[in-house]
């Protein structure tokens, strides 16, 4: 379930996809939260209370989630060399609004599904 988590070129199935999703969703939420906190602290030093910080986090949080998810999706596509795969590009496009609306918990579902593709499988338009 959790083997080869950081090798993005591995073709995953069932429980391996679930393990990838769980680890990368939690990791993404943590990374986005930390980066968002630094961005708010640097760009908005006038935000002194928790409420002011939370209001700014609502603005910056989805942006960080989108960046994280799209970067992971592009890394998966690059490591599998499936740039010409219509399904891979479509899943990446679908992930963007899901990442914006649902954060890493929902938006990483199509990204995790990308890991089930074969390497060099870019002839899926002829199937």
Buried (B, 14 or more C-beta within 10 A) or exposed (E): EEEEBEEBEBEBEEEBBBBBBBBBBEBBBEBBBEBBBEBBEEEBEEBEEEEEBEEBBEEBBBBBBBBBBBEBBBBBBEBBEBEBBEBBBEBBEBBBEBBBEBBBBBBBBBBBBBBEBEEEBBEBEEE
